[in-house]
């Protein structure tokens, strides 16, 4: 009887292996790997924490965040304007395609066709860590407010 117990255990384990392999995966399809990066691709670091300038080359703010659609397209940039060392700074959402990207002194240069005062008078937003979304700075409880006041996401 003692010799049958190990044999029975092996039979049970062998019969369980096919069941484990046939269980449906919750992770989705296998990852695909790219041998190269698309030529026209750019990194988020080319925008994140970068200064934004007006057409007269005056610094008007800094990119604090980028808003992505479900398909991965960047539709808006959150720009911090005003303040000193982050104190008194106001966060404003702008359509991402409103930024003009150029090279100046061998560095990426971001320009927005507006004045700093116009950004200061725009609706302000605050990042709500509890919900992980940007909301009106007037009320954190107003999390259902549209993010892009007066603009439409690209189609």
C-alpha positions as CSV (number, residue, x, y, z in Angstrom):
1,X,0.0,0.0,0.0
2,X,2.8,2.4,0.8
3,X,4.2,2.1,-2.8
4,X,0.8,3.0,-4.3
5,X,0.6,6.4,-2.6
6,X,3.5,8.0,-4.6
7,X,2.2,6.5,-7.8
8,X,-1.3,7.8,-7.1
9,X,0.2,11.3,-6.4
10,X,2.0,11.3,-9.7
11,X,-1.1,10.3,-11.6
12,X,-3.1,13.1,-9.9
13,X,-0.4,15.7,-10.6
14,X,-0.1,14.6,-14.3
15,X,-3.9,14.8,-14.7
16,X,-3.9,18.4,-13.3
17,X,-1.2,19.8,-15.6
18,X,-3.5,19.9,-18.7
19,X,-6.2,21.7,-16.8
20,X,-3.7,24.4,-15.7
21,X,-2.6,24.9,-19.2
22,X,-6.1,25.2,-20.6
23,X,-7.2,27.9,-18.1
24,X,-8.1,31.1,-19.9
25,X,-5.6,33.9,-19.6
26,X,-6.7,37.2,-18.0
27,X,-3.7,39.1,-19.3
28,X,-4.7,39.5,-22.9
29,X,-2.6,38.7,-26.0
30,X,1.1,38.2,-25.8
31,X,3.3,41.2,-26.1
32,X,4.7,42.1,-29.4
33,X,8.2,43.5,-29.7
34,X,9.4,46.2,-32.1
35,X,12.9,45.9,-33.7
36,X,13.0,49.7,-34.2
37,X,11.1,52.7,-33.0
38,X,9.0,54.6,-35.5
39,X,10.9,57.4,-37.2
40,X,8.3,60.1,-36.3
41,X,8.0,59.0,-32.6
42,X,9.0,61.2,-29.8
43,X,9.4,60.6,-26.0
44,X,7.3,62.1,-23.3
45,X,10.4,63.6,-21.8
46,X,10.6,65.9,-24.8
47,X,7.5,67.7,-23.3
48,X,7.3,66.8,-19.6
49,X,8.7,69.6,-17.3
50,X,9.7,71.6,-20.4
51,X,9.2,75.4,-20.5
52,X,6.5,76.9,-22.7
53,X,7.1,80.3,-24.4
54,X,4.9,82.9,-26.0
55,X,5.5,84.1,-29.6
56,X,7.9,86.8,-28.2
57,X,10.0,84.1,-26.5
58,X,8.9,85.0,-23.0
59,X,8.5,82.0,-20.7
60,X,4.8,81.6,-19.8
61,X,4.8,78.2,-18.0
62,X,5.9,74.6,-17.8
63,X,4.3,71.3,-19.0
64,X,3.2,69.5,-15.8
65,X,1.2,66.6,-17.4
66,X,0.0,65.2,-20.7
67,X,-3.6,63.9,-21.2
68,X,-4.0,60.7,-23.2
69,X,-7.1,59.3,-24.9
70,X,-7.8,55.6,-24.5
71,X,-6.1,55.0,-27.9
72,X,-2.9,56.6,-26.6
73,X,-3.2,59.9,-28.5
74,X,-2.1,63.0,-26.5
75,X,-5.0,65.5,-26.6
76,X,-4.0,68.0,-23.9
77,X,-1.1,69.4,-22.0
78,X,-1.4,70.7,-18.4
79,X,0.6,73.9,-18.2
80,X,1.6,75.4,-14.8
81,X,1.7,79.2,-15.0
82,X,2.6,82.0,-12.6
83,X,3.8,81.5,-9.1
84,X,7.3,81.2,-7.7
85,X,8.8,77.8,-7.0
86,X,5.4,76.2,-7.4
87,X,3.7,78.5,-4.8
88,X,0.8,80.4,-6.3
89,X,1.0,78.4,-9.6
90,X,-2.1,77.9,-11.6
91,X,-2.6,74.8,-13.8
92,X,-4.3,75.2,-17.2
93,X,-5.3,72.6,-19.7
94,X,-4.5,73.5,-23.3
95,X,-5.1,71.4,-26.5
96,X,-1.9,69.6,-27.3
97,X,-2.0,70.6,-30.9
98,X,-1.9,74.3,-29.8
99,X,1.8,73.8,-29.0
100,X,4.3,74.5,-31.7
101,X,7.5,72.5,-31.5
102,X,10.7,73.9,-32.9
103,X,14.5,73.8,-32.4
104,X,16.3,76.6,-30.7
105,X,20.0,76.5,-29.7
106,X,19.9,72.7,-30.5
107,X,17.1,72.2,-28.0
108,X,13.4,71.5,-28.3
109,X,11.5,74.8,-28.0
110,X,7.7,74.8,-27.2
111,X,5.7,77.8,-28.1
112,X,2.0,78.6,-27.4
113,X,0.3,81.4,-29.4
114,X,-1.0,83.2,-26.3
115,X,0.2,85.6,-23.6
116,X,0.9,84.7,-20.0
117,X,-2.0,86.9,-18.8
118,X,-4.4,84.9,-21.0
119,X,-3.3,81.7,-19.3
120,X,-3.6,83.3,-15.9
121,X,-7.3,84.2,-16.6
122,X,-8.1,80.7,-18.0
123,X,-10.0,78.2,-15.8
124,X,-7.6,76.6,-13.3
125,X,-7.4,72.9,-12.5
126,X,-6.0,70.9,-9.6
127,X,-4.9,67.3,-9.6
128,X,-7.1,65.2,-7.3
129,X,-4.9,62.4,-6.0
130,X,-7.9,60.5,-4.6
131,X,-9.5,60.1,-8.1
132,X,-6.3,60.5,-10.2
133,X,-7.9,63.2,-12.4
134,X,-7.6,66.9,-13.0
135,X,-10.6,68.8,-11.6
136,X,-11.7,72.4,-11.3
137,X,-9.6,74.2,-8.7
138,X,-12.8,75.8,-7.4
139,X,-14.0,72.5,-6.0
140,X,-12.4,69.1,-5.7
141,X,-15.8,67.6,-5.4
142,X,-16.7,68.6,-8.9
143,X,-14.8,65.6,-10.5
144,X,-17.4,65.2,-13.3
145,X,-16.5,68.6,-14.8
146,X,-15.3,68.3,-18.4
147,X,-11.5,68.5,-18.6
148,X,-11.3,70.6,-21.8
149,X,-13.4,73.7,-21.3
150,X,-14.5,74.8,-24.8
151,X,-12.4,72.3,-26.7
152,X,-13.1,69.0,-28.3
153,X,-10.8,66.0,-28.4
154,X,-9.4,65.2,-31.8
155,X,-11.3,62.5,-33.8
